[in-house]
Amino acid sequence: MTASPLGVLLMAYGTPRSPEEIKPYYTHIRHGRPPTAQLLADLTRRYEAIGGLSPLNEITQKQAQGLEQLLNGNSRRPVQVFLGMKHNQPFIEDAVAAMVAAGIEEAIALVLAPHYSAMSVGSYLQSAREAAAKLGGPVLHEITHWHLHPQFIQLLSNRVAAALAQCHFAERPATVIFSAHSLPERILATGDVYPQQLQETADAVGKELLLPDVRLAWQSAGRTSESWLGPDILEVLRGLKEEGQKQVVICSAGFVADHLEVLYDIDIECRDLCQQLGLHMVRTASMNADPDFLALLATLVEGSL
C-alpha cells in the first residue's frame, strides 16, 4: 500500500439529465445505433410518467458523497470517490482519467449492483481496466459482487419485513417476489452466475425472515428480437392471481436506487396490473442514500483492502 490518497471508482448505469439527453443516452445504450422514432417516443413517455426525468443521477451523487465522507471518517488514509457512469457523463473512462489527474495510484473499483454478470458488472470493470491500462494507472482492486454480504441481506430483510407489515389478509401470507433486470438468455450458455446469485439473495432473505412463499422474476427486458431471462414479473403476477393469491410484496433486489426501472416498471406498470388483477401490492423501499447502505459500501471498500 502507498501513502497516497485511496481512490474509489464508484460505477453506476447513468441516466439522462434533461429531455434533450434522452436520444444520445438511448443511442449509447444501443452501441451507437439511434433508436427508432417509436422506441424514442416510448422511452420519453416513460420518463414523463415518472415526472420527466429519473432521480438516479441525484441519488448516485448522494451515494458517492456519503461514501466518501464515511470512508474519510473511518480511516487515517484520505479517500477520494470518483463517479463513473456506463451510459452518460461522466463516463467510466472520464472517472479513471480524473483519478490519474488527481495523483491516485491505487483505487477500489465498485459497481452499484450487487449481482455479477459478465454482461453487466463485468463490462463496467472491463471499461475501468482498459482505461487504467491506457492511462498507466491507477492500480485497481475490483469488487465483483456482494449479493450475499450479511449487511446487504439484513438491509433487504428489513425492507421486506416493513413491506409485509403493510399486508393484512389473514387467509394466506403475501408472496414475496425478488426481481432484477433481465439479461439476454444467451448468458446461460456461458455459465454466467447472474441468475444463481439472484436466487441466492432471495433464498438468504427468505431464510432470514422464514418466508413461506418466495418467487424469482425478471423485469425491464430490452426491446430486442432475442430471448431474455424469464419469467417476466408481469407473468408471475398473473400466475399468482390464478393461484388465488391476494397480496404480493415486490423486492427489486437487483437495484440499489430509485430510477426508471423501479419508478415506472414496478410502481406504475406492475401496480396497474395488480389493480386490474385485484392484488394488493407493496414495493420495498430502495436503498438510495440510506446511511445503513452507505455503511455497507464502506465495509465493502475497507474489506477489499
MISEKOL-647701 format. One record per residue (C-alpha): residue number from 1; chain; y negated, x negated, z; residue in one letter. Coordinates in nm, 4 decimals, decimal comma. Example, Ala and Ser with C-alpha at 12.3 -4.5 7.8 and 13.67 -1.06 7.14 Angstrom:
BEGIN
[pt 1; "A"; [0,4500; -1,2300; 0,7800]; "a"]
[pt 2; "A"; [0,1060; -1,3670; 0,7140]; "s"]
This chain:
BEGIN
[pt 1; "A"; [0,0000; 0,0000; 0,0000]; "m"]
[pt 2; "A"; [-0,3547; -0,1167; -0,0756]; "t"]
[pt 3; "A"; [-0,6663; -0,0692; 0,1345]; "a"]
[pt 4; "A"; [-0,8466; 0,1135; -0,1463]; "s"]
[pt 5; "A"; [-0,9007; 0,4907; -0,1243]; "p"]
[pt 6; "A"; [-0,5944; 0,7005; -0,1916]; "l"]
[pt 7; "A"; [-0,6262; 0,9341; -0,4839]; "g"]
[pt 8; "A"; [-0,4662; 1,2755; -0,5083]; "v"]
[pt 9; "A"; [-0,4270; 1,4148; -0,8574]; "l"]
[pt 10; "A"; [-0,4079; 1,7888; -0,7940]; "l"]
[pt 11; "A"; [-0,2991; 1,9709; -1,1083]; "m"]
[pt 12; "A"; [-0,3281; 2,3389; -1,1976]; "a"]
[pt 13; "A"; [-0,2973; 2,5630; -1,5028]; "y"]
[pt 14; "A"; [-0,6642; 2,6340; -1,5596]; "g"]
[pt 15; "A"; [-0,8383; 2,9472; -1,6849]; "t"]
[pt 16; "A"; [-1,1488; 3,0357; -1,8899]; "p"]
[pt 17; "A"; [-1,4833; 3,0120; -1,7109]; "r"]
[pt 18; "A"; [-1,6577; 3,2519; -1,9490]; "s"]
[pt 19; "A"; [-1,5574; 3,5081; -2,2125]; "p"]
[pt 20; "A"; [-1,6539; 3,2531; -2,4789]; "e"]
[pt 21; "A"; [-1,3862; 3,0155; -2,3465]; "e"]
[pt 22; "A"; [-1,1008; 3,2652; -2,3845]; "i"]
[pt 23; "A"; [-1,0308; 3,1838; -2,7501]; "k"]
[pt 24; "A"; [-1,0319; 2,7996; -2,7170]; "p"]
[pt 25; "A"; [-0,8272; 2,8330; -2,3968]; "y"]
[pt 26; "A"; [-0,5679; 3,0511; -2,5711]; "y"]
[pt 27; "A"; [-0,5689; 2,8139; -2,8687]; "t"]
[pt 28; "A"; [-0,4925; 2,5217; -2,6370]; "h"]
[pt 29; "A"; [-0,2014; 2,7116; -2,4818]; "i"]
[pt 30; "A"; [-0,0720; 2,7730; -2,8354]; "r"]
[pt 31; "A"; [-0,0769; 2,3994; -2,9136]; "h"]
[pt 32; "A"; [-0,3819; 2,4217; -3,1370]; "g"]
[pt 33; "A"; [-0,2871; 2,7432; -3,3200]; "r"]
[pt 34; "A"; [-0,5645; 3,0030; -3,2830]; "p"]
[pt 35; "A"; [-0,4398; 3,3434; -3,1635]; "p"]
[pt 36; "A"; [-0,4409; 3,6401; -3,3952]; "t"]
[pt 37; "A"; [-0,7208; 3,8904; -3,3511]; "a"]
[pt 38; "A"; [-0,4723; 4,1291; -3,1869]; "q"]
[pt 39; "A"; [-0,3473; 3,8701; -2,9367]; "l"]
[pt 40; "A"; [-0,7012; 3,7628; -2,8508]; "l"]
[pt 41; "A"; [-0,8120; 4,1223; -2,8023]; "a"]
[pt 42; "A"; [-0,5151; 4,1909; -2,5756]; "d"]
[pt 43; "A"; [-0,5853; 3,8861; -2,3567]; "l"]
[pt 44; "A"; [-0,9557; 3,9721; -2,3400]; "t"]
[pt 45; "A"; [-0,8674; 4,3271; -2,2368]; "r"]
[pt 46; "A"; [-0,6530; 4,1943; -1,9548]; "r"]
[pt 47; "A"; [-0,9346; 3,9782; -1,8223]; "y"]
[pt 48; "A"; [-1,1726; 4,2726; -1,8444]; "e"]
[pt 49; "A"; [-0,9254; 4,4817; -1,6441]; "a"]
[pt 50; "A"; [-0,9456; 4,2372; -1,3502]; "i"]
[pt 51; "A"; [-1,3241; 4,2144; -1,3571]; "g"]
[pt 52; "A"; [-1,3996; 3,9982; -1,6610]; "g"]
[pt 53; "A"; [-1,2534; 3,6634; -1,5584]; "l"]
[pt 54; "A"; [-0,9851; 3,5218; -1,3319]; "s"]
[pt 55; "A"; [-1,0866; 3,3771; -0,9920]; "p"]
[pt 56; "A"; [-0,8382; 3,0911; -1,0426]; "l"]
[pt 57; "A"; [-1,0971; 2,8179; -1,1060]; "n"]
[pt 58; "A"; [-1,2903; 2,9018; -0,7915]; "e"]
[pt 59; "A"; [-0,9719; 2,9233; -0,5829]; "i"]
[pt 60; "A"; [-0,8353; 2,5952; -0,7191]; "t"]
[pt 61; "A"; [-1,1651; 2,4216; -0,6393]; "q"]
[pt 62; "A"; [-1,1458; 2,5516; -0,2826]; "k"]
[pt 63; "A"; [-0,7865; 2,4299; -0,2557]; "q"]
[pt 64; "A"; [-0,8872; 2,0819; -0,3751]; "a"]
[pt 65; "A"; [-1,1893; 2,0628; -0,1462]; "q"]
[pt 66; "A"; [-0,9965; 2,1917; 0,1533]; "g"]
[pt 67; "A"; [-0,7113; 1,9492; 0,0929]; "l"]
[pt 68; "A"; [-0,9477; 1,6526; 0,0670]; "e"]
[pt 69; "A"; [-1,1224; 1,7490; 0,3900]; "q"]
[pt 70; "A"; [-0,7927; 1,7926; 0,5711]; "l"]
[pt 71; "A"; [-0,6476; 1,4640; 0,4499]; "l"]
[pt 72; "A"; [-0,9581; 1,2705; 0,5453]; "n"]
[pt 73; "A"; [-0,9449; 1,4241; 0,8899]; "g"]
[pt 74; "A"; [-0,5822; 1,3226; 0,9354]; "n"]
[pt 75; "A"; [-0,5892; 0,9648; 0,8069]; "s"]
[pt 76; "A"; [-0,7831; 0,6434; 0,8534]; "r"]
[pt 77; "A"; [-0,7479; 0,5739; 0,4835]; "r"]
[pt 78; "A"; [-1,0129; 0,7526; 0,2751]; "p"]
[pt 79; "A"; [-0,8765; 1,0079; 0,0326]; "v"]
[pt 80; "A"; [-1,0299; 1,1469; -0,2861]; "q"]
[pt 81; "A"; [-0,8844; 1,4553; -0,4534]; "v"]
[pt 82; "A"; [-0,9258; 1,4830; -0,8308]; "f"]
[pt 83; "A"; [-0,8582; 1,8156; -1,0013]; "l"]
[pt 84; "A"; [-0,6932; 1,8190; -1,3425]; "g"]
[pt 85; "A"; [-0,6143; 2,1292; -1,5499]; "m"]
[pt 86; "A"; [-0,3431; 2,1739; -1,8084]; "k"]
[pt 87; "A"; [-0,5332; 2,4062; -2,0415]; "h"]
[pt 88; "A"; [-0,9022; 2,3756; -1,9554]; "n"]
[pt 89; "A"; [-1,1608; 2,1218; -1,8456]; "q"]
[pt 90; "A"; [-1,1362; 1,9009; -1,6564]; "p"]
[pt 91; "A"; [-0,8053; 1,8245; -1,8242]; "f"]
[pt 92; "A"; [-0,5407; 1,6152; -1,6509]; "i"]
[pt 93; "A"; [-0,6373; 1,3195; -1,8689]; "e"]
[pt 94; "A"; [-1,0010; 1,3597; -1,7581]; "d"]
[pt 95; "A"; [-0,8975; 1,3529; -1,3920]; "a"]
[pt 96; "A"; [-0,6965; 1,0338; -1,4404]; "v"]
[pt 97; "A"; [-0,9956; 0,8719; -1,6147]; "a"]
[pt 98; "A"; [-1,2169; 0,9779; -1,3235]; "a"]
[pt 99; "A"; [-0,9761; 0,8124; -1,0794]; "m"]
[pt 100; "A"; [-0,9876; 0,4898; -1,2759]; "v"]
[pt 101; "A"; [-1,3688; 0,5021; -1,2822]; "a"]
[pt 102; "A"; [-1,3707; 0,5540; -0,9057]; "a"]
[pt 103; "A"; [-1,1539; 0,2480; -0,8492]; "g"]
[pt 104; "A"; [-0,8458; 0,4403; -0,7378]; "i"]
[pt 105; "A"; [-0,5417; 0,2120; -0,7601]; "e"]
[pt 106; "A"; [-0,2819; 0,4458; -0,6099]; "e"]
[pt 107; "A"; [-0,2525; 0,8239; -0,6255]; "a"]
[pt 108; "A"; [-0,0260; 1,1125; -0,5399]; "i"]
[pt 109; "A"; [0,0426; 1,3466; -0,8325]; "a"]
[pt 110; "A"; [0,0891; 1,7046; -0,7101]; "l"]
[pt 111; "A"; [0,1169; 2,0202; -0,9205]; "v"]
[pt 112; "A"; [0,0155; 2,3511; -0,7661]; "l"]
[pt 113; "A"; [0,3537; 2,5047; -0,8451]; "a"]
[pt 114; "A"; [0,6490; 2,4875; -0,6045]; "p"]
[pt 115; "A"; [0,9348; 2,5107; -0,8563]; "h"]
[pt 116; "A"; [1,0192; 2,2375; -1,1072]; "y"]
[pt 117; "A"; [1,0830; 2,2845; -1,4741]; "s"]
[pt 118; "A"; [1,0620; 2,0144; -1,7361]; "a"]
[pt 119; "A"; [0,8566; 2,2604; -1,9393]; "m"]
[pt 120; "A"; [0,6040; 2,3312; -1,6629]; "s"]
[pt 121; "A"; [0,5669; 2,0827; -1,3752]; "v"]
[pt 122; "A"; [0,7388; 1,8156; -1,5803]; "g"]
[pt 123; "A"; [0,4794; 1,8466; -1,8573]; "s"]
[pt 124; "A"; [0,1914; 1,8130; -1,6095]; "y"]
[pt 125; "A"; [0,3425; 1,4973; -1,4652]; "l"]
[pt 126; "A"; [0,4125; 1,3594; -1,8121]; "q"]
[pt 127; "A"; [0,0477; 1,4070; -1,9106]; "s"]
[pt 128; "A"; [-0,0628; 1,2248; -1,5950]; "a"]
[pt 129; "A"; [0,1893; 0,9469; -1,6530]; "r"]
[pt 130; "A"; [0,0791; 0,8940; -2,0119]; "e"]
[pt 131; "A"; [-0,2897; 0,8915; -1,9208]; "a"]
[pt 132; "A"; [-0,2328; 0,6391; -1,6412]; "a"]
[pt 133; "A"; [-0,0330; 0,4144; -1,8749]; "a"]
[pt 134; "A"; [-0,3062; 0,4315; -2,1399]; "k"]
[pt 135; "A"; [-0,5847; 0,3566; -1,8932]; "l"]
[pt 136; "A"; [-0,3994; 0,0936; -1,6920]; "g"]
[pt 137; "A"; [-0,3671; 0,2870; -1,3696]; "g"]
[pt 138; "A"; [-0,3557; 0,4181; -1,1122]; "p"]
[pt 139; "A"; [-0,0005; 0,3882; -0,9816]; "v"]
[pt 140; "A"; [0,1269; 0,7450; -0,9448]; "l"]
[pt 141; "A"; [0,3665; 0,8772; -0,6803]; "h"]
[pt 142; "A"; [0,4999; 1,2072; -0,8135]; "e"]
[pt 143; "A"; [0,5880; 1,5171; -0,6135]; "i"]
[pt 144; "A"; [0,8222; 1,7149; -0,8363]; "t"]
[pt 145; "A"; [0,8999; 2,0259; -0,6274]; "h"]
[pt 146; "A"; [0,8590; 2,1784; -0,2820]; "w"]
[pt 147; "A"; [1,0285; 2,5150; -0,3176]; "h"]
[pt 148; "A"; [1,2366; 2,4727; -0,0003]; "l"]
[pt 149; "A"; [0,9855; 2,2933; 0,2198]; "h"]
[pt 150; "A"; [1,0030; 2,4587; 0,5653]; "p"]
[pt 151; "A"; [0,6277; 2,5245; 0,5730]; "q"]
[pt 152; "A"; [0,6404; 2,6919; 0,2327]; "f"]
[pt 153; "A"; [0,9351; 2,9121; 0,3328]; "i"]
[pt 154; "A"; [0,7547; 3,0077; 0,6531]; "q"]
[pt 155; "A"; [0,4372; 3,0962; 0,4648]; "l"]
[pt 156; "A"; [0,6327; 3,3179; 0,2268]; "l"]
[pt 157; "A"; [0,8323; 3,4719; 0,5108]; "s"]
[pt 158; "A"; [0,5138; 3,5622; 0,6973]; "n"]
[pt 159; "A"; [0,3714; 3,7283; 0,3889]; "r"]
[pt 160; "A"; [0,6897; 3,9210; 0,3122]; "v"]
[pt 161; "A"; [0,7099; 4,0372; 0,6736]; "a"]
[pt 162; "A"; [0,3488; 4,1599; 0,6597]; "a"]
[pt 163; "A"; [0,4203; 4,3467; 0,3362]; "a"]
[pt 164; "A"; [0,7361; 4,5040; 0,4775]; "l"]
[pt 165; "A"; [0,5285; 4,6326; 0,7698]; "a"]
[pt 166; "A"; [0,3446; 4,8495; 0,5150]; "q"]
[pt 167; "A"; [0,6689; 5,0201; 0,4095]; "c"]
[pt 168; "A"; [0,7513; 5,3314; 0,6066]; "h"]
[pt 169; "A"; [1,0517; 5,5108; 0,4593]; "f"]
[pt 170; "A"; [1,3317; 5,5116; 0,7121]; "a"]
[pt 171; "A"; [1,6323; 5,6018; 0,4970]; "e"]
[pt 172; "A"; [1,6525; 5,2739; 0,3009]; "r"]
[pt 173; "A"; [1,4878; 4,9359; 0,3622]; "p"]
[pt 174; "A"; [1,2492; 4,8138; 0,0946]; "a"]
[pt 175; "A"; [1,3825; 4,5912; -0,1799]; "t"]
[pt 176; "A"; [1,2065; 4,2537; -0,1929]; "v"]
[pt 177; "A"; [1,1576; 4,1136; -0,5438]; "i"]
[pt 178; "A"; [1,0811; 3,7442; -0,5796]; "f"]
[pt 179; "A"; [0,9175; 3,6635; -0,9103]; "s"]
[pt 180; "A"; [0,7928; 3,3637; -1,1078]; "a"]
[pt 181; "A"; [0,6526; 3,3017; -1,4534]; "h"]
[pt 182; "A"; [0,9233; 3,3375; -1,7159]; "s"]
[pt 183; "A"; [1,0019; 3,0489; -1,9486]; "l"]
[pt 184; "A"; [1,1897; 3,0399; -2,2800]; "p"]
[pt 185; "A"; [1,5647; 3,0846; -2,2361]; "e"]
[pt 186; "A"; [1,6306; 2,7582; -2,4171]; "r"]
[pt 187; "A"; [1,5634; 2,5690; -2,0923]; "i"]
[pt 188; "A"; [1,9063; 2,6880; -1,9736]; "l"]
[pt 189; "A"; [2,0794; 2,4762; -2,2380]; "a"]
[pt 190; "A"; [1,9293; 2,1622; -2,0843]; "t"]
[pt 191; "A"; [2,0378; 2,2458; -1,7294]; "g"]
[pt 192; "A"; [1,6796; 2,2992; -1,6151]; "d"]
[pt 193; "A"; [1,6668; 2,3636; -1,2383]; "v"]
[pt 194; "A"; [1,3843; 2,6189; -1,2529]; "y"]
[pt 195; "A"; [1,5927; 2,9395; -1,2177]; "p"]
[pt 196; "A"; [1,8086; 2,7807; -0,9485]; "q"]
[pt 197; "A"; [1,5066; 2,6730; -0,7451]; "q"]
[pt 198; "A"; [1,3542; 3,0208; -0,7533]; "l"]
[pt 199; "A"; [1,6862; 3,1630; -0,6363]; "q"]
[pt 200; "A"; [1,6959; 2,9063; -0,3551]; "e"]
[pt 201; "A"; [1,3472; 3,0078; -0,2420]; "t"]
[pt 202; "A"; [1,4434; 3,3756; -0,2415]; "a"]
[pt 203; "A"; [1,7652; 3,3032; -0,0523]; "d"]
[pt 204; "A"; [1,5816; 3,0952; 0,2095]; "a"]
[pt 205; "A"; [1,3257; 3,3688; 0,2793]; "v"]
[pt 206; "A"; [1,5999; 3,6294; 0,2764]; "g"]
[pt 207; "A"; [1,7924; 3,4313; 0,5361]; "k"]
[pt 208; "A"; [1,4814; 3,3763; 0,7495]; "e"]
[pt 209; "A"; [1,3994; 3,7482; 0,7586]; "l"]
[pt 210; "A"; [1,7559; 3,8843; 0,7320]; "l"]
[pt 211; "A"; [1,6543; 4,0812; 0,4251]; "l"]
[pt 212; "A"; [1,9206; 4,3336; 0,3189]; "p"]
[pt 213; "A"; [1,8120; 4,3652; -0,0454]; "d"]
[pt 214; "A"; [1,6701; 4,0669; -0,2366]; "v"]
[pt 215; "A"; [1,6225; 4,0592; -0,6135]; "r"]
[pt 216; "A"; [1,5056; 3,7943; -0,8581]; "l"]
[pt 217; "A"; [1,2793; 3,8826; -1,1518]; "a"]
[pt 218; "A"; [1,0709; 3,7107; -1,4142]; "w"]
[pt 219; "A"; [0,7221; 3,8052; -1,5206]; "q"]
[pt 220; "A"; [0,4460; 3,7217; -1,7677]; "s"]
[pt 221; "A"; [0,6743; 3,6168; -2,0543]; "a"]
[pt 222; "A"; [0,4988; 3,4725; -2,3551]; "g"]
[pt 223; "A"; [0,4365; 3,6806; -2,6652]; "r"]
[pt 224; "A"; [0,6648; 3,4839; -2,8947]; "t"]
[pt 225; "A"; [0,9689; 3,5617; -3,1072]; "s"]
[pt 226; "A"; [1,2137; 3,3650; -2,8902]; "e"]
[pt 227; "A"; [1,4005; 3,4986; -2,5878]; "s"]
[pt 228; "A"; [1,2557; 3,4416; -2,2411]; "w"]
[pt 229; "A"; [1,4227; 3,4348; -1,8998]; "l"]
[pt 230; "A"; [1,5101; 3,7760; -1,7609]; "g"]
[pt 231; "A"; [1,5404; 4,0265; -1,6172]; "p"]
[pt 232; "A"; [1,1753; 4,1148; -1,6574]; "d"]
[pt 233; "A"; [1,0196; 4,2538; -1,3405]; "i"]
[pt 234; "A"; [0,9422; 4,5869; -1,5096]; "l"]
[pt 235; "A"; [1,3117; 4,6255; -1,5934]; "e"]
[pt 236; "A"; [1,4023; 4,5521; -1,2323]; "v"]
[pt 237; "A"; [1,1594; 4,8178; -1,1083]; "l"]
[pt 238; "A"; [1,3078; 5,0779; -1,3435]; "r"]
[pt 239; "A"; [1,6566; 4,9839; -1,2273]; "g"]
[pt 240; "A"; [1,5578; 5,0275; -0,8619]; "l"]
[pt 241; "A"; [1,4303; 5,3768; -0,9379]; "k"]
[pt 242; "A"; [1,7663; 5,4618; -1,0952]; "e"]
[pt 243; "A"; [1,9387; 5,3317; -0,7795]; "e"]
[pt 244; "A"; [1,7365; 5,5736; -0,5702]; "g"]
[pt 245; "A"; [1,5050; 5,3169; -0,4133]; "q"]
[pt 246; "A"; [1,1662; 5,4434; -0,2953]; "k"]
[pt 247; "A"; [0,9843; 5,1292; -0,1842]; "q"]
[pt 248; "A"; [0,9524; 4,7727; -0,3026]; "v"]
[pt 249; "A"; [0,7813; 4,4510; -0,1976]; "v"]
[pt 250; "A"; [0,6868; 4,2055; -0,4734]; "i"]
[pt 251; "A"; [0,6509; 3,8410; -0,3777]; "c"]
[pt 252; "A"; [0,5237; 3,6294; -0,6673]; "s"]
[pt 253; "A"; [0,6724; 3,3163; -0,5144]; "a"]
[pt 254; "A"; [0,6107; 3,1052; -0,8230]; "g"]
[pt 255; "A"; [0,2315; 3,1376; -0,7952]; "f"]
[pt 256; "A"; [0,0024; 2,9959; -0,5261]; "v"]
[pt 257; "A"; [-0,3240; 3,1695; -0,6202]; "a"]
[pt 258; "A"; [-0,4605; 3,4999; -0,7421]; "d"]
[pt 259; "A"; [-0,5048; 3,4877; -1,1191]; "h"]
[pt 260; "A"; [-0,4298; 3,6920; -1,4291]; "l"]
[pt 261; "A"; [-0,0512; 3,6869; -1,3855]; "e"]
[pt 262; "A"; [-0,0883; 3,8298; -1,0354]; "v"]
[pt 263; "A"; [-0,4015; 4,0424; -1,0576]; "l"]
[pt 264; "A"; [-0,3025; 4,2070; -1,3867]; "y"]
[pt 265; "A"; [0,0730; 4,1706; -1,4344]; "d"]
[pt 266; "A"; [0,1544; 4,2693; -1,0747]; "i"]
[pt 267; "A"; [-0,1474; 4,4540; -0,9347]; "d"]
[pt 268; "A"; [-0,2076; 4,6635; -1,2467]; "i"]
[pt 269; "A"; [0,0990; 4,6632; -1,4719]; "e"]
[pt 270; "A"; [0,3683; 4,6756; -1,2032]; "c"]
[pt 271; "A"; [0,1659; 4,9075; -0,9803]; "r"]
[pt 272; "A"; [0,1054; 5,1521; -1,2643]; "d"]
[pt 273; "A"; [0,4779; 5,1592; -1,3405]; "l"]
[pt 274; "A"; [0,5626; 5,2075; -0,9718]; "c"]
[pt 275; "A"; [0,3273; 5,5033; -0,9546]; "q"]
[pt 276; "A"; [0,4983; 5,6553; -1,2581]; "q"]
[pt 277; "A"; [0,8390; 5,5974; -1,1005]; "l"]
[pt 278; "A"; [0,7412; 5,7201; -0,7559]; "g"]
[pt 279; "A"; [0,7956; 5,3785; -0,5955]; "l"]
[pt 280; "A"; [0,5846; 5,2673; -0,3013]; "h"]
[pt 281; "A"; [0,4836; 4,9088; -0,3923]; "m"]
[pt 282; "A"; [0,3341; 4,6354; -0,1760]; "v"]
[pt 283; "A"; [0,2455; 4,2920; -0,3130]; "r"]
[pt 284; "A"; [0,2460; 3,9931; -0,0794]; "t"]
[pt 285; "A"; [-0,0818; 3,8065; -0,0289]; "a"]
[pt 286; "A"; [-0,1292; 3,4932; -0,2373]; "s"]
[pt 287; "A"; [-0,1649; 3,1502; -0,0756]; "m"]
[pt 288; "A"; [-0,5113; 3,0794; -0,2197]; "n"]
[pt 289; "A"; [-0,7076; 2,8542; 0,0200]; "a"]
[pt 290; "A"; [-0,5293; 2,9718; 0,3351]; "d"]
[pt 291; "A"; [-0,5602; 2,6890; 0,5939]; "p"]
[pt 292; "A"; [-0,1839; 2,7002; 0,6518]; "d"]
[pt 293; "A"; [-0,1243; 2,6493; 0,2795]; "f"]
[pt 294; "A"; [-0,3680; 2,3577; 0,2736]; "l"]
[pt 295; "A"; [-0,1762; 2,2132; 0,5684]; "a"]
[pt 296; "A"; [0,1425; 2,2347; 0,3616]; "l"]
[pt 297; "A"; [-0,0235; 2,0493; 0,0727]; "l"]
[pt 298; "A"; [-0,1453; 1,7823; 0,3140]; "a"]
[pt 299; "A"; [0,2053; 1,7463; 0,4541]; "t"]
[pt 300; "A"; [0,3427; 1,7010; 0,1024]; "l"]
[pt 301; "A"; [0,0900; 1,4289; 0,0243]; "v"]
[pt 302; "A"; [0,1401; 1,2473; 0,3542]; "e"]
[pt 303; "A"; [0,5173; 1,2755; 0,3235]; "g"]
[pt 304; "A"; [0,5177; 1,1210; -0,0235]; "s"]
[pt 305; "A"; [0,3717; 0,8006; 0,1188]; "l"]
